[in-house]
Amino acid sequence: MKKIGIVTLYGQTNYGNKLQNYALVEYLKSNDFKVDTIVVDEKKKVRRFIANIYVKSKKYCNNFWKEIYSNKRIRKFKIFSNQYLSYRFLTRKQFFNLMDIDILIVGSDQVWNPSFIVDNEEVFYLSTLNKITKISYAASFGMSSIEKNHLLKMKSYLSSFKWISVRENEAKKLLNDYFENIDIVLDPVFLLSCDYWENSFNLKKPLVKERYILTYFLGKKDSTTDEQINELKNKSDIKLIELNSDEDYEYYDSDPQSFLNLFYNASVIFTDSFHGTAFSIIFKKDFYVFSRNSKNNMDSRITTILDIVDLKNRFNSTNFFAQEINYSRVTKLLQVKIDESKLKLLNNIG
């Protein structure tokens, strides 16, 4: 039985990160691989301790209640991680001297976003581990432009990879000048079927009994979008649940299982999240997705998956309910890419 190590962002309270990690582990286990997620101690403990004191004290001063619910959320995420994910914690020295792993997979999620891996690039580019087969699966930059000197550094690191696959069109474009045969594959959450998610997390038993609109925004909603959602809520006489809002803490401490349940049972979904979009498609929901309000353009990973399933009309739309989604067609288009992604992953592991 081959031993696989997954290197991904730890994502302490990030729904998408935990669920993509879970999905890749489960899919590989179903194909008879032994799998661990490897977490490398990224910073010296003293530096981390001091930084945490500063950050936490600032948060408490700015928003006491948000921090209370954030701590509850952290505890629930730890319970989820202990139940569903197998972590192997290593020091940097232990990581760079690994001998008991056959294959290292870096991905998925924004593992190559320069701002996320500052001072830790060698880990996420699997530097010096040349005796182990190295591949990337659905790796992402999370942005559409990267400085040339960083790309040149990546060229040096990734030249020893057996296979490089990314999650979005822009990532492929950024790497095309330096590497041949970059593949675009689906995020790991698509490797598990809707039935698998349903049965594994008891999603047919709703947390909320009444009908509801679900919003999940990681950036700030613009005023027009906010007004349109509230207008729809009032017209429909339907409950509004804002999953990641500073103004609605009822579900702020939700764990990944509750996140899935809220998406699965929603009547309509509004989001600026890639994984919010992904699960809307997997669960065959009526949904609308918007550009993230952030410094960097983060649209490519969303537009890539919408292109694959021919749902670009759901991106930055202001015409809600203009046309019902033909999920029979979406499923067929998606299945072609799922099969292709699985085949390429298994072929490059074998």
N, C-alpha and C positions, 0 to 999 in steps of 0.2 A: 504494500500500500504506500503510494507516494505521499510525502509530507509537504504540505503547502503552507507558507506563511503569507499572510495578507498585511500589507503596510498601507494604512489609510489614516485620515485625520481622526483623532480620538473623539471629537465632537461631544463634549460632556453633556450638553443639553440640546443637541441638534437632531431633530427628528429624521431629516433626510439622511444624515450621516449614519445614524444607528441602523436605520432600516435598509439602506443599501449594503451596509456591512453584513447585516443579518442575512440578506438575500443571497449575497455571493457565497457566504459560508454554507448556507443550506443547499444551494445548488451544487456546490462542489462536493459536499458530503453525500448528496444523492447519487453522485457518480463515483462513490467509493474512494474519495480522497480523505486523508486526515488533515484537518485544517485548524490553524490557530491565527488569531489576529495579534500581530506583534505591536506593542506600544513601547517606544523608546523614550527614556527619560530625556526630555528636550532641553531642560535648563537646570542649572545648579539649584539645589534645594533652597539655599539661602536667598538667591535672587528671586525665586518663585515665591517664597514666604513673604519677603518684603513687598513684592509687587501685589500680592493678594491682599495684604493689610491695607495698602493704599487704595486699591480698586474698591474693596468692600466698604471701607470707611466713606469713600466718596459716594458710592451707591446708596448707602444708608442715609446719608445727608440729603441726597437728591430725591429719593423715593423709597421711603421706609417700607411701604406695603408691597411694592414690586419686589424688593429684596426678600421679604418674607416668603412670597409665593415662588420666587426663583429658587430659594433653598429647598422648598418642598418638591419642586420640579427636579432638582439635582438628586434628591434622595430617591425619587421614583425612577429616574433614569438609571441609577445605580442598581436598583432592584431588577429592572428590565435587563440590564447588561449582564448581571450575574446569572440570570435565568436563561438567557438566550444566546449569549456570546461568550466565547472562550478566549480570554486575553492572556497573552504571555508578555509580562513586563520585563524589559531588558535595559541595562545601562548601554550607553553608546559603545563602550569597549566590548561588551558581550555581543551586541548586534553585529559589529564589524568583524567579529570572529566566529560567526555562526558556522556550524559544521553539520548540524542535524536536520537541515531543511533541504529538500530536493529542488523546490521551486519557490521563488518569491514573486508575489504579484503586488504591484503598487496600483492602488485605485480601489474603488472609484472615488468620485467626489472631487473637490478642488485641491487635489494633492499637489498640483503644480502651479498653484496660485502663489506668485512670489511673496505677496504680503502675508500669506498664511504659514510659510515655511522659512521665515527669516532665521538665520543662524542654524538652520536644521536641514539645509538643502541636501547634504550628503546622505541623509537617511531616506528622503523621499525620492532621490535619484539612485538609491541602492549602490552608492559608490564603493568601490574596492571589493565588492562581493562577487568576484568574477568566477569563482568555482561553483557557483550556484546558478541555475537557469533563471533568468530574470525576464519578466514580461510586465507590461502595463495593461490593465483592463479598464476601459472607459475613463481614463484619466482626464482631468479637466483643468483648464486655466481659470475658468470663471470670468474671463475678460477677453476682449477682442484684440488687445495690443500688448506686446511685451517688449521691453527694451532689447536691442540687438545684442548687447554684451551678455545679457542673461541667456538669450537663446544660444549664443556661442558656448556658454558654459554648459548648457543642457546638452549640446551636441557632443561634448567631451564625455559627459556622464552616461548618456543614453546609447552611445555607440556599441556598448557591450550587451545591449538588450537583444534577446531572441525575437521579440515581437513587441511592437508599439501600437496600441489602440487607444483612441480618444473618444470623447462623448459628443463632441460638437464640431460643426463645420469649421468654425474659426480656429479651433485648436489644430485641426488638420492643416489649414492654410499656413498657420504660424510655423509648423514643423516641416512643411513640404520642401522648403529650400535646403534643408539639412538632412532629411531622411527620405528614403523611397518606401513606398507601400505602407503608408500610415492608414490604418483601418478605422472607420467610424463604427462603433458598436453601441448597443443599448445599455443604459444604466442597469446595474444588477437587479433593481426592483422589478424589471420586466422579465427576468429569468424565471420568476415564480408566477404561476397562474393565479387568476382571480380566485378560483376555488381554493388554492393553497392558502392564500391570505385569509380568506373567509374562515376556513376550518381551523387554521392554526391559532387564530385570535378571536374566535367566536363572534364574528362581526355581525351576524344576523340577529344578535341580541342588542338592540340599540341602547346607548347611554341616555339618549334624549327621546322621549316617547312622541313628542309632537313634531310637526314638520318645521324645518328651519333652513335658513340661508346660512352658509358657512363662509366666513372670510378668513384668509390666512395670508397676511402680508408681512414680509420681513423688512421692507422699506416703508416709508411713510406714504399712505394713500394720498393722492392729490384730491383737492376739494371737490372737483367735478365727479370723480369716481365715487367718493364718499356720499355725495348728494344723491347720485343715481341709485346706489345700493339702498340707502335709507328710503328713497321714494318707492323702490320696488317692495321693500319690507312693508311699508305702510299700505300700499295698494293691495298687496297679497294677504295682509293681516297674518303674517308669519313671523316666527321667532327669528332673531338675528344672533348668531354666535360668532364672536370675533376671537379667534383662537390665540393670536399672538399680540393682542392689543394692550397698550398701557391703560386703556379706559375700561377694560372688561377683564376682571381677574377670575371670573367664575371657572374658566377652563385653562387658566394660565399655567397651572401646575400639572397639566395632562402629561402622561407618559406616552411612549410611542404606540402602545396598544390602544390607548384612548384616542390618540391622533388618527389612527387607522379607522377606528369606529366612527368618529365624527365625520370623516370623509366618506366612508362607505354609506352612511345613512342620511347624508345631506340631500336636500331637494335641489339646490343649486350652489355652486362654489365660485368664489371670486378669489384670485390669488396672484401673487407676483413670484411665487416660488417654483423652482424646477420640479422638486419632488411633489409639491402640491398639484402641479400639472400632471405629473406622471401617474399619481394615484387617482386623479380624476378620470384619466383615460382608462386605467386598469379596471376601475370600478364602474365604468360606463356612465359617468355623471354628466349632467348639464353644467358646463363650466366656462369661465371667462378668465383669461390671464393677461396681466399687464406688465409693462416694463418696470423693472425695479428702480426705485428712486435712490440712486447711489452715484458715487463719483465715477465709477467705471461702467462701461456698457456691458451688462450681463445677460443680454438677450439671446445670444447665439445658442446656448444649450437648450433654451425653450423653443426657439424657432426651428432648431434642427429636428426635435421630436415632433413638432406640429407639422413640419414639412413631410416627415415620414408617413404620418397618418392623414395627411391632407386636411388639416384643421387650422390653417393659418387665419381663417375668418374668426377664430376665437381669441385672437391676439389683439389687444388694444381696441377692442370693439366697444362701440357705444350703443349698438343696436341689439339690446338684449332680447332673446327669444325670437329673433327674426327667422331662424331656421333650425329645425330639430337636427341633432347629430345622428347621422346614419351609422350606428355602431356595428352593423353587420359588415359594412365596407371597411370601417376603421379596423376591426378585428382581423380581417383578411390581410390588410396592408401591414399591420403590426406583426402578425404571425410570421410573415416572410422575413422580417428583420430579426425577430426573436430567434428563429431557426438558424439564420446566418450567424448571429452573434454567438449562439451556443456552439455551433460547429467550429468557428474560428478559435474560440476559447479552448475547447477540448483538444483540437488539433495542435495548438501551440503549447499545451501542457504535456501532451503525450509524447 
